[in-house]
Amino acid sequence: MSTGPDETTLPGHLGPGTRARVRRLAERGLYDEATVFGILDEGFVCHLGAVGAEGVVVVPTIYGRAGRTLYLHGAPGNHALRSAIACGQACVTVTLVDGLVLARSAFHHSVNYRSVMAFGPVSEVGGTEEKRQALAVLVDHLLPGRGADARPPSEEELRATRVVRFDIEEASAKVRTGGPNEEPADLALGHIWAGQLPLRLAAGPPVVDTTGAVLAAVPGYVSDYGRAGGPPC
């Protein structure tokens, strides 16, 4: 383990701390807020890991980010959220897959990716106003601009929703780009194709819900939707 300075105390850095430090292929590790937050803002689904009374639980769920805080939500009886609150600490991960990497050998096949692993304290959001703000952050994370356009949650809906606040104490990004890492001897295998197959999430044409009494025009944030960020060049 490195004995260098802990950069989590420096402005704009989230690591490397003892929990989030990238050890395997450490050269792929990044700890600056711009990289970490960029990946979080582009992703849709995180995996929440916590230790509860029945052991470790990991669940996929949507999230929203406000500064160094992530908001997650679910039903009041959600086991993973209850476990995270009871433990008081959790780990959240997000992964974006940017492409498949095909080598001439099966051993060296890989994936180009951008991922984040974050650690920090967990608490339940109890105040009505912060709960409303947190849910608006969640909606806007999926589709920027939607939070102000949609009907806000009712008091009954707020009571039926558990909102959790996850404050990022330390985090790391890990990024792989480029082509395959080949064995020199395999470069002569000209009959085997090698290279990259880029992958990108793309939105299709909007499908209008026709069950309403009045059909609203498709808003620009839907018709012109595009996810922020993208894989490194």
C-alpha positions in Angstrom: 0.0 0.0 0.0 1.3 3.5 -0.9 2.3 5.7 1.9 1.9 8.9 -0.2 -0.4 11.8 0.7 -4.2 11.2 0.9 -5.5 13.4 -1.9 -9.1 13.2 -0.7 -8.3 16.3 1.4 -7.4 18.3 -1.7 -9.9 20.4 -3.7 -11.2 18.5 -6.7 -10.0 15.1 -5.6 -11.9 12.1 -4.2 -8.9 9.8 -3.6 -6.9 7.8 -3.5 -8.2 6.7 -0.1 -7.6 3.4 1.6 -10.9 2.0 0.3 -11.1 3.4 -3.2 -7.5 3.2 -4.2 -7.1 1.3 -7.5 -4.5 -1.5 -6.9 -4.9 -3.8 -9.9 -3.7 -1.9 -13.1 -3.3 1.2 -10.9 -2.3 3.2 -14.0 -6.0 3.2 -15.0 -7.1 4.8 -11.8 -8.3 8.4 -11.7 -9.4 10.3 -8.7 -10.4 13.8 -9.9 -14.0 15.0 -9.5 -14.3 15.8 -13.2 -13.7 12.2 -14.3 -15.7 10.6 -11.4 -18.7 13.0 -11.7 -18.7 12.7 -15.5 -19.1 9.0 -15.3 -21.8 9.2 -12.6 -23.7 11.8 -14.6 -23.7 9.7 -17.8 -24.7 6.5 -16.1 -28.3 5.4 -15.3 -27.9 2.5 -12.9 -25.7 2.1 -9.9 -25.1 -1.0 -7.7 -25.5 -0.3 -4.0 -23.6 -2.6 -1.7 -24.1 -2.8 2.1 -23.8 -5.2 5.0 -27.0 -5.9 6.9 -28.1 -8.3 9.6 -28.4 -11.1 7.0 -25.1 -10.5 5.3 -24.0 -8.6 2.2 -26.6 -7.3 -0.2 -26.0 -5.7 -3.6 -28.8 -4.3 -5.7 -29.1 -2.3 -8.9 -31.0 1.0 -8.6 -31.3 4.4 -10.3 -29.7 7.4 -8.7 -29.2 11.2 -8.9 -26.2 13.3 -8.1 -26.1 16.7 -6.4 -22.5 17.7 -5.8 -20.8 15.0 -3.7 -24.1 13.5 -2.7 -26.0 10.7 -4.5 -29.7 10.1 -3.8 -31.3 6.7 -4.1 -35.0 5.7 -3.5 -37.3 2.8 -3.1 -40.2 1.4 -1.2 -40.1 1.9 2.6 -39.5 -1.9 3.0 -36.6 -2.0 0.5 -34.2 -4.4 2.1 -31.0 -2.9 0.6 -31.9 0.6 1.6 -32.8 -0.5 5.1 -29.5 -2.4 5.3 -27.5 0.6 4.1 -29.2 2.9 6.6 -28.7 0.4 9.5 -25.0 -0.1 8.6 -24.4 3.6 8.1 -21.9 3.0 5.4 -22.2 1.7 1.8 -20.3 1.2 -1.5 -21.8 2.4 -4.8 -20.5 1.4 -8.2 -21.4 2.6 -11.7 -20.0 1.1 -15.0 -20.3 2.3 -18.6 -19.3 -0.2 -21.3 -17.8 1.6 -24.3 -16.8 -1.3 -26.5 -15.7 -4.9 -26.9 -12.0 -5.6 -27.4 -11.2 -8.6 -29.6 -7.7 -10.0 -29.5 -6.2 -12.8 -31.5 -6.1 -15.0 -28.4 -9.1 -15.8 -26.2 -7.0 -14.9 -23.2 -6.5 -11.2 -24.1 -10.1 -10.3 -25.0 -11.4 -7.4 -23.0 -13.9 -4.6 -22.7 -13.3 -0.8 -22.9 -15.1 0.7 -19.9 -15.4 3.6 -17.5 -16.3 2.7 -13.9 -16.6 4.4 -10.5 -16.4 2.9 -7.1 -17.5 5.3 -4.2 -17.6 4.9 -0.5 -19.3 7.0 2.2 -21.9 7.3 4.9 -25.6 6.7 4.3 -28.6 8.4 6.0 -32.3 8.5 5.4 -33.8 11.7 4.1 -36.7 12.5 6.4 -37.5 16.1 5.8 -40.3 16.7 3.3 -38.5 19.5 1.4 -35.2 17.6 1.0 -37.2 14.6 0.0 -38.9 16.5 -2.8 -35.6 18.0 -3.9 -33.9 14.6 -3.9 -36.7 13.1 -6.0 -36.4 16.0 -8.5 -32.7 15.3 -8.7 -33.4 11.6 -9.5 -35.9 12.5 -12.3 -33.6 15.2 -13.8 -30.7 12.7 -13.7 -32.7 10.4 -16.1 -33.9 13.3 -18.3 -32.7 16.8 -17.6 -35.6 19.3 -17.5 -38.2 16.7 -16.6 -38.3 17.5 -12.9 -39.7 20.9 -13.4 -42.2 19.6 -16.1 -43.7 16.6 -14.3 -46.3 16.7 -11.5 -44.5 16.8 -8.2 -45.1 13.9 -5.8 -48.1 14.1 -3.5 -47.9 13.7 0.3 -49.1 10.1 0.0 -46.4 9.4 -2.6 -43.8 10.9 -0.4 -44.8 8.7 2.5 -44.7 5.6 0.2 -41.1 6.4 -0.8 -37.9 5.9 1.1 -35.1 8.3 0.0 -31.5 7.6 1.0 -28.6 10.1 1.0 -25.2 8.7 0.1 -22.3 11.2 0.7 -19.2 10.4 -1.3 -16.2 10.4 1.1 -13.8 8.8 -1.4 -14.1 7.5 -4.9 -12.0 6.3 -7.8 -12.6 5.9 -11.5 -11.1 3.2 -13.6 -10.9 3.5 -17.3 -9.8 1.2 -20.1 -9.4 2.5 -23.7 -7.7 1.3 -26.9 -7.2 -1.9 -28.7 -6.1 -5.4 -27.6 -2.9 -6.2 -25.7 -1.4 -8.9 -27.9 1.3 -11.5 -27.4 4.1 -10.8 -30.0 3.8 -14.3 -31.4 0.0 -13.8 -32.0 0.6 -10.9 -34.3 1.5 -13.4 -37.1 -2.0 -15.0 -36.9 -3.3 -13.1 -39.9 -6.4 -15.3 -40.3 -7.8 -14.1 -37.0 -9.5 -10.7 -36.9 -8.6 -8.4 -34.0 -9.8 -4.9 -33.1 -12.5 -3.0 -31.3 -16.2 -3.0 -31.5 -17.4 0.4 -30.1 -20.7 0.4 -28.3 -22.9 3.5 -27.5 -26.3 3.9 -25.9 -28.7 5.6 -28.3 -32.3 6.8 -27.9 -35.0 5.7 -30.3 -37.9 7.7 -31.5 -40.3 8.8 -28.7 -43.4 6.7 -28.3 -46.4 8.8 -27.2 -48.7 7.6 -24.4 -52.2 7.9 -26.0 -54.2 7.1 -22.8 -54.5 10.7 -21.7 -57.4 12.9 -22.4 -55.2 15.5 -24.0 -52.0 14.7 -25.9 -49.2 17.2 -25.1 -46.6 18.0 -27.6 -43.3 16.1 -27.3 -40.9 18.4 -25.3 -37.6 19.2 -26.7 -35.7 17.4 -23.9 -37.3 14.2 -25.2 -37.2 14.7 -29.0 -33.6 16.1 -28.8 -32.4 13.7 -26.1 -28.7 12.8 -25.9 -26.8 11.5 -23.0 -24.0 13.7 -21.7 -20.4 12.6 -22.0 -19.2 9.7 -24.0 -16.2 7.4 -24.3 -12.8 8.9 -24.5 -11.3 9.2 -28.0 
